[in-house]
C-alpha cells in the first residue's frame, strides 16, 4: 500500500512540475524599460519567447547596436523562472501578479496577447 502512495506522490509532483513550465510554453513576454543608474540612462525593449516547455528565446536591446538574440533552456520552480545559456550568467525572474520581474527589479515583463 505504501508503494502505491509513493508512486502516486511522484506522479503528482511530476505532473505539477510539467504543468508549471507548460504555462509559459507558446507565450511571449515583453519589457519596455527606461531607468537611470548613476549617470547612465538605460532604455529599450526586451522580449522573451517561451517556445515550448523547456526552451526560450530572448531578444535583448542594445542601444546603438542590433539586438542580441539568445536561446535558453528554462526551468520553473514555484514562481521562479530561470533561463540558462552556457555563454551567459543565468537570468532569473519571479512571476508576481501576472508579471515577470527581473532579479534586479529593473525590468518588468508583461505577457503579450496573441493574435490567434
C-alpha positions as CSV (number, residue, x, y, z in Angstrom):
1,X,0.0,0.0,0.0
2,X,2.8,2.5,0.9
3,X,4.5,1.8,-2.5
4,X,1.3,2.8,-4.3
5,X,1.1,6.0,-2.2
6,X,4.8,6.8,-3.0
7,X,4.2,6.3,-6.7
8,X,1.1,8.5,-6.6
9,X,3.1,11.3,-4.9
10,X,5.9,11.1,-7.5
11,X,3.3,11.2,-10.3
12,X,1.5,14.2,-8.8
13,X,4.8,16.1,-8.3
14,X,5.9,15.3,-11.9
15,X,2.6,16.5,-13.4
16,X,2.8,19.6,-11.2
17,X,6.3,20.5,-12.4
18,X,5.4,19.7,-16.1
19,X,2.3,21.8,-16.0
20,X,4.1,24.8,-14.3
21,X,6.6,25.0,-17.2
22,X,3.8,24.4,-19.7
23,X,2.0,27.6,-18.5
24,X,4.7,29.5,-20.3
25,X,5.0,27.4,-23.5
26,X,4.0,29.4,-26.5
27,X,3.8,32.7,-24.6
28,X,5.7,36.0,-25.3
29,X,6.7,38.4,-22.6
30,X,7.9,42.0,-23.3
31,X,9.6,44.6,-21.1
32,X,9.8,48.2,-22.2
33,X,12.2,49.8,-19.7
34,X,13.6,53.2,-19.1
35,X,15.7,53.7,-15.9
36,X,18.7,55.6,-14.7
37,X,21.6,54.1,-13.0
38,X,24.2,56.6,-11.8
39,X,24.9,58.9,-14.8
40,X,23.6,56.5,-17.5
41,X,20.0,56.0,-18.7
42,X,19.0,52.6,-20.0
43,X,16.1,52.4,-22.4
44,X,14.9,49.7,-24.6
45,X,12.6,46.7,-25.2
46,X,13.5,43.1,-24.4
47,X,11.4,40.1,-25.3
48,X,11.3,36.5,-24.1
49,X,9.5,33.9,-26.2
50,X,8.8,30.6,-24.5
51,X,9.0,28.2,-27.4
52,X,8.0,25.0,-25.6
53,X,8.1,23.6,-22.1
54,X,11.9,23.9,-21.8
55,X,13.3,26.3,-24.5
56,X,13.0,30.1,-24.7
57,X,14.5,32.7,-27.0
58,X,15.5,36.1,-25.6
59,X,15.9,39.2,-27.7
60,X,17.6,42.0,-25.7
61,X,18.1,45.5,-26.9
62,X,21.5,47.2,-27.1
63,X,21.2,51.0,-27.5
64,X,23.0,51.9,-30.8
65,X,23.6,48.2,-31.8
66,X,21.4,45.5,-33.2
67,X,19.5,43.4,-30.6
68,X,21.2,40.3,-29.2
69,X,19.3,37.1,-29.5
70,X,20.0,34.0,-27.3
71,X,18.4,30.6,-26.9
72,X,17.9,29.4,-23.3
73,X,16.9,26.3,-21.5
74,X,14.5,27.3,-18.8
75,X,13.1,25.8,-15.6
76,X,10.1,26.9,-13.4
77,X,10.1,26.3,-9.7
78,X,7.2,27.7,-7.8
79,X,7.1,31.3,-9.1
80,X,10.8,31.5,-10.1
81,X,11.8,31.1,-13.8
82,X,15.5,30.6,-14.6
83,X,16.8,31.0,-18.1
84,X,20.2,29.3,-18.7
85,X,22.6,29.6,-21.6
86,X,26.1,28.2,-21.5
87,X,27.6,31.6,-22.6
88,X,25.7,33.8,-20.1
89,X,25.0,34.1,-16.4
90,X,21.6,32.7,-15.6
91,X,18.7,35.1,-15.8
92,X,16.2,34.8,-13.0
93,X,12.7,36.1,-13.0
94,X,9.9,36.0,-10.4
95,X,6.3,35.7,-11.5
96,X,4.2,38.0,-9.4
97,X,0.7,39.4,-10.1
98,X,0.8,38.2,-13.7
99,X,4.1,39.9,-14.5
100,X,7.7,38.6,-14.7
101,X,10.2,40.7,-12.6
102,X,13.9,40.6,-13.3
103,X,16.2,39.6,-10.4
104,X,17.4,43.2,-10.1
105,X,13.9,44.6,-10.3
106,X,14.6,47.0,-13.1
107,X,12.7,45.2,-15.8
108,X,9.1,44.1,-15.7
109,X,7.8,41.8,-18.4
110,X,4.2,41.6,-19.3
111,X,2.6,38.8,-21.3
112,X,1.9,39.9,-24.9
113,X,-1.5,39.0,-26.2
114,X,-1.5,36.5,-29.0
115,X,-3.1,37.4,-32.3
116,X,-4.7,34.0,-32.8
